[in-house]
Amino acid sequence: MSTVEIIKEVIEELRPLLNMEGGDMEFVKYDQEEKIVYVKMSGACQMCMQQDDTLEYGLLYSIQEKVPEVLKVINTPL
């Protein structure tokens, strides 16, 4: 399984939790050189004050369990 496929799988595992709160997240791209994952937050997550915590302590940690080389997750602007 490729790195991108693993990252997408992790995002899909977490999406139901965001959906329960009225939000959503989709994979945009993985910059393999910079080791950064780009996602797009939408719905309630788009303006949520906890967005940074969700990205860093939820998504990043979950991705790093399977892809340790990933350094950062960034929400892309609309």
ABEGO torsion letter per residue (X at the ends): XBAAAAAAAAAAAAAAAAAAAGBBBBBABBBAAAGBBBBBBBEAAAABAAAAAAAAAAAAAAAAAABAABABBBBBBX
